[in-house]
């Protein structure tokens, strides 16, 4: 289950928080070093040291860090990531072109166990077929399994994917028919490669018998057993294979033919009558089959994956010859993927799938990007001066708008669009083109908790003094968004949604992001009273620009990136609540209980609106099923996913709004102590609240850790998630020393958390978050390092591009702004009409 990135945060609690100096803004710009500590912080540490050696050590640390930061800046990191991307594209393209193999070959020939009988083919993803999918794929098809008892095992595993209730019954040395609807799967007993087998194959090629659509064939162990492993039997086996090779080639012209290579045996437990079936003999027979049937036409496919799986599990065999059930299932699932992936095209079954054809919208997007690049090149290249830091409209920072050269020179926005087009090309190559490899996720506690510990150690190491000591100040909320986003990324990468306690804790992080949405936007409207169209458009552009582009490039509906529709919806709700009559602002409510009460009544009305929709699913679906709204909120033709996401955290935003109101009221009444090092309340009250918060936080964690069923726990989540959110806020802010520090490491990621969340879908994860992108095959650790480095650099660059284009696309003048809104509306209507989802 995917989780989201941050929403628009709104202003913080007081007016001085809304202003930042140019130097502070520049610290977050393209030239800023990753996770840099301030020089003043190093100086404080230096002055605190009393020993000469300690002073020298701190000075060397500070100078060395500055030297590293001089060369390893964001700009240099991005250049390095571009070079890495180019090299990786060249490497993977050359490997595909000159390697002579594709994902079908990888699926059938190699792989490894990830654990708990989860098979991972080399370089692609194995889809786990359900009964309904298998039946749909195999409708009106006839499949024949031909061979000995091992092929019979494979036959039963295969038909159980169609009907799990099938039992192994009947005479084991006879043919076994199976019919399910209009699908036919037969097992034909031919224990040896001999004339009888040849006659059956020729009956399909030359006789009146209808040819199977798929033939799965293999035999060898009976030849070894009956002839006691003599070399003459091997020579005869080769001769018989040669005799049927032409027939198999003819069958392969119109049918899929799979030759199953012989699995190893566990010699220690073989019965006396099978002792001659050794792994050495099996290897010789497999070599004979490959050398004889692997002709230049290469029409007969070799199923070797089950053999590779058996090498790891054959010791679990009861009789040493027949495979344990889990290994048989691997071979059957590999066969099903080989047959059906090209038909059903499952997103998490990348094996045996070619790149999908471009849709109309993708062609339009490619044409627009190409046109922008051509125009930019025609205008000629000149050195593009970098713009100063752009204000974050989501946070409501009240900085003066910087002068962006791109507003005056068309090459500025064109350069940004050209960068975006190249980035989108990388997105497409990663998750739509058949270039990079993909692998399945597999959850273990170590894959989730070890990276978690590592990033929190880094976060603590980069602790700095905060410029503000107010509750939920700007640096603290950036830190909060940053560490939550990193946890969510690890959660997605490791596949931790299968572990319910982790899933429930991440659900709280989701609610916390929406809580910040309500808190931030309410604070802005309450303090500033700015309901102008300019800011609304800035927020909406910032939230939706990347997702709209991805919908075009990746051919996905808007609701697929569900958090952005969710946050956009709630921003509209907050705006309507605060902007509609009567507009109540803090300055008019000062000293007047009436206006404070009136605002609480508006919030109560919002709560009733939420409850009304939450308990009227039919009305909710009827409203959001109307065109064109349905085009924005439907996923695969259904509104159910949007209903589930909306309902799950329906109270988080109003909780944030209410918390902001109470906090700002207490602050206005001077009931809080927010000075440096001071506890938020009096000592007794602070200690009491801190104790209650810790107990509440732990109580929720204990409850979540005991969750066994997602559905039941999700029913409770909307009502109790606010407990842990408020507990965290109080624990983080009541002690004065805690408010005085923040992690610059987490805060840096917090500033690009929206981009991190969205980009992970396609360039860090793969197959629309179902799998993992593999840039460095064969080395998982190095692959994570390289893909993460590129992913973070891309997210940061997209954040800057979005901010730059927002200043150009959203003018302050009402006339030009309305004209652009009209143009954007026409464009979006055309996109909705052309979209097929």
JOTA-V390685 format. One record per run of one state. SS is the DSSP state (a for helix, b for strand, c for the rest). FROM is the first residue (numbers start at 0). LEN is the number of residues. Records with the same first field share a line. If there is no record, write none. Layout:
BEGIN
SS = FROM-LEN / FROM-LEN
END
This chain:
BEGIN
c = 0-14 / 18-3 / 27-5 / 33-5 / 48-3 / 71-1 / 99-3 / 109-1 / 115-2 / 121-9 / 137-4 / 147-1 / 160-15 / 180-2 / 189-5 / 205-8 / 218-2 / 226-4 / 254-1 / 260-6 / 269-2 / 274-4 / 293-7 / 303-1 / 316-8 / 344-15 / 379-25 / 408-1 / 431-5 / 440-4 / 461-1 / 465-8 / 494-1 / 498-1 / 528-4 / 553-4 / 560-1 / 579-6 / 589-3 / 614-2 / 624-4 / 633-1 / 635-2 / 638-1 / 648-3 / 668-14 / 705-4 / 733-2 / 739-1 / 750-2 / 763-1 / 766-4 / 774-5 / 809-4 / 834-3
a = 14-4 / 21-6 / 38-10 / 51-20 / 73-26 / 102-7 / 130-7 / 148-12 / 194-11 / 220-6 / 230-24 / 266-3 / 271-3 / 278-15 / 304-12 / 324-20 / 359-20 / 404-4 / 409-22 / 444-17 / 473-21 / 495-3 / 499-29 / 532-21 / 557-3 / 561-18 / 585-4 / 592-22 / 616-8 / 628-5 / 639-9 / 651-17 / 682-23 / 709-24 / 735-4 / 743-7 / 752-11 / 779-30 / 813-21
b = 32-1 / 72-1 / 110-5 / 117-4 / 141-6 / 175-5 / 182-7 / 213-5 / 255-5 / 300-3 / 436-4 / 462-3 / 634-1 / 637-1 / 740-3 / 764-2 / 770-4
END
